[in-house]
Structure formats: C-alpha cells, structure tokens
Amino acid sequence: DNIDLLIQKMKEYRLKQSREDKVKPYYIFTDKQMLEIIEKKPNSIEALMNVSGFGEVKCGKYGEQILESLKL
C-alpha cells in the first residue's frame, strides 16, 4: 500500500543523500522521524518544521527533497 511505498521512497532518498553528504543515514532523519513525516504529510517547509528534530538548518538542507519524496 501507499505507506510501504512512501517508506521505501524515503529510505532510498535518505540512503542516497547520506552517501552524498558522507553522513550516517539517521543524521538526515531517523525511522521515527520518517514515520512522523509520513503520518503528518507536510506540504510545506513550515509544516515540516513541526516534525520533531526538523529545524531551519535541516529543513533548508533536505526539506524540498523530503517533501518531493512524499509525492506518489
């Protein structure tokens, strides 16, 4: 179903991005944050900032791509 597809898409993005940035995948977002993002389905950077652990820096760096990976 859609949730599994979203989880897969977000994990693929996280892995690709973490390799590009040479950081651990959980630095971009943890599984818990990923599930919160999927549950809240933010449609803007401002909405994404309501997710635990997402401030200006993280949203500025990864926000657009995270919002993009929520689209099926």
Backbone as a ProteinNet text record, in pm:
[ID]
protein_1_A
[PRIMARY]
DNIDLLIQKMKEYRLKQSREDKVKPYYIFTDKQMLEIIEKKPNSIEALMNVSGFGEVKCGKYGEQILESLKL
[TERTIARY]
83.4	0	87	22.1	92.8	197.5	167.1	261.8	392.5	383.2	504.7	583.5	512.5	576.3	647.9	581.6	642.4	765.9	756	870.5	987.8	959.6	1065	1127.6	1043.8	1094.1	1179.9	1132.2	1204.6	1336	1336.3	1460.3	1561.6	1513.9	1603.6	1664.4	1580.6	1630.8	1734	1700.1	1788.6	1924.3	1923.9	2049.5	2133.3	2070.1	2139.8	2198.4	2117.1	2160	2271.9	2261.3	2364.7	2497.9	2493.5	2619	2678.1	2592.1	2639.6	2703.6	2638.9	2685.8	2789.8	2815.5	2910.7	2875.2	2746	2697.7	2615.9	2589.8	2506	2361.8	2290.3	2152	2063.2	2079.6	1992.4	2017.2	2129.2	2154.8	2053	2013.4	1917	1778.4	1735.5	1619.2	1617.7	1565	1556.2	1430	1419.6	1297.1	1176	1193.1	1083.1	1039.1	1136.9	1103.8	1037	1085.8	1028.6	881.1	850.1	711	625.1	682.8	609.3	582.5	680.9	664.2	552.6	554.8	453.1	314	308.4	180.8	126.5	214.6	170.4	156.4	225	223.7	237.4	349	365.5	370.5	310.2	310.2	387.5	462	544.8	660.2	761.8	876.3	828.4	735.6	683.4	618.7	541.1	475.1	578.8	683	788.6	860.1	866.5	933.6	857.3	733.3	656.6	691.9	772	816.5	933.9	931.5	1036.1	1174.4	1265.6	1402.1	1427.7	1324	1342	1336.5	1453.6	1462.3	1497.5	1537.6	1568.6	1681.5	1786.2	1903.3	1867.5	1807.5	1773.1	1668.2	1570.1	1467.5	1527.4	1620.7	1685	1767.5	1831.8	1920.5	1845.1	1745.5	1679.3	1529.9	1473.3	1328.4	1261.9	1312.5	1248.7	1246.4	1359.1	1366.2	1276	1266.5	1178.3	1033.6	994.6	857.4	832.7	932.6	920.2	901.9	974	963.6	832.4	753.7	621.5	517.3	551.1	455.3	465.3	350	349.5	310.4
-120.2	0	125.4	239.6	367.4	388.5	347.7	369.9	298.3	172.9	96.1	160.8	211.2	277.3	404.2	481.9	604.4	571.9	470.5	431	393.7	315.3	272.9	393.6	485	604.4	690.7	709.5	794.7	730.7	598.8	530.3	537.4	524.4	535.4	675	777.2	914.6	933.2	885.2	903.3	837.8	717.6	647.1	721.1	760.6	832.6	963.6	1038.9	1167.8	1150.2	1048.8	1028.2	992.8	920.1	887.2	1012.1	1094.9	1220.3	1311.1	1321.2	1410.9	1346.4	1216.4	1141.6	1149.9	1124.7	1120.1	991.5	957.8	841.1	872.4	772.2	797.1	858.3	815.2	868.3	1017	1070.4	1213.5	1293.6	1240.9	1309.2	1300.3	1180.6	1161	1018.2	1000.4	866.7	798	668.7	597.5	659.5	696.8	757.2	888.9	970.9	1097.2	1069.3	967.6	933.3	896.1	816.5	776.8	897.1	989.3	1111.1	1196.5	1204.4	1280	1217.3	1084.5	1015.1	1035.4	1032.4	1049.8	1191.9	1292.2	1432.4	1483.1	1417.4	1457.3	1609	1665.9	1811	1847.9	1962.2	2004.2	2134.1	2172.9	2293.6	2280.4	2362.1	2363.2	2399.9	2494.7	2536	2417.7	2339.6	2222.3	2117.6	2103.8	2007.1	2045.1	2173.6	2218.7	2180.2	2134.3	2084.1	1940.1	1876.8	1740	1748	1662.6	1658.9	1647	1737.2	1730	1807.8	1868.1	1943.3	2092.4	2154.3	2298.7	2362.5	2488.8	2563.1	2500.7	2456.4	2403.5	2275.9	2181.1	2053.4	2072.1	2157.5	2183.6	2254.6	2345.1	2415.8	2323.1	2227.3	2137.1	2024.3	1966.4	1845.9	1861.9	1972.3	1988.8	1966.4	2034.1	2022.6	1878.2	1807.9	1669.9	1578.4	1605.2	1523.5	1544	1669.7	1697.2	1630.9	1633.5	1571.4	1420.6	1357.8	1212	1167	1260.9	1226.6	1214	1264.6	1259.8	1124.2	1061.9	930.1	943.3
0	0	0	5.8	-5.4	102.7	226.1	336.5	307.6	265.3	235.5	122.7	23.2	-89.8	-43.6	42.7	95.3	178.9	262.8	345.8	256	153.8	60.6	-9.1	-58.6	-127.5	-35.5	87.3	180.8	224.5	241.8	278.4	164.6	40.9	-75.1	-81.5	-62.5	-62.7	48.5	169.3	285	260.3	205.3	179.9	75.1	-33.5	-140.2	-86.4	-11.7	41.4	143.8	227.9	330.1	266	156	85	21.6	-36.9	-97.7	7.6	123	228.4	319.4	296.3	379.4	527.7	556.1	694.7	713.1	837.2	865.7	823.6	772	727.7	836.1	960.7	1067	1093.2	1044	1059	975.4	862.3	775.6	838.8	872.6	958.5	1007.3	1128.6	1187.4	1134.9	1160.5	1122.1	1191.1	1317.7	1392.7	1327.2	1287.4	1219.9	1085.9	1014.7	885.1	900.7	1001.7	1023.3	1062.4	1138	1174.4	1050.7	961.9	836.5	753.3	741.9	662.2	723.7	856.5	925.7	908	922.4	915.1	772	678.5	537	519.1	565.7	549	400.8	367.1	226.7	207.7	312.9	303	401.3	381.7	473.6	614.7	622.2	753.1	824.5	751.2	809.8	850.6	769.8	800.6	930.8	958.7	1080.1	1207.1	1191.6	1306	1340.5	1256.1	1284	1380.6	1480	1581.8	1517.5	1556.9	1505.9	1378	1321.4	1197.9	1224.1	1221.6	1238	1105.3	1111.6	989.1	909.2	978.9	908.1	832.6	902.7	839.6	730.8	755.4	654.1	533.2	559.3	449.9	362.8	427.4	355.3	284.4	352.3	299.4	274.1	317.6	314.9	180.6	78.1	-53.6	-103.2	-87.6	-134.7	-52.6	77.4	161.9	118.9	98.1	52.8	-82.2	-167.9	-301.2	-288.6	-196.2	-185	-121.6	-67.7	-14.9	-126.1	-244.5	-356	-423.2	-445.7	-511.5	-656.7
[MASK]
++++++++++++++++++++++++++++++++++++++++++++++++++++++++++++++++++++++++

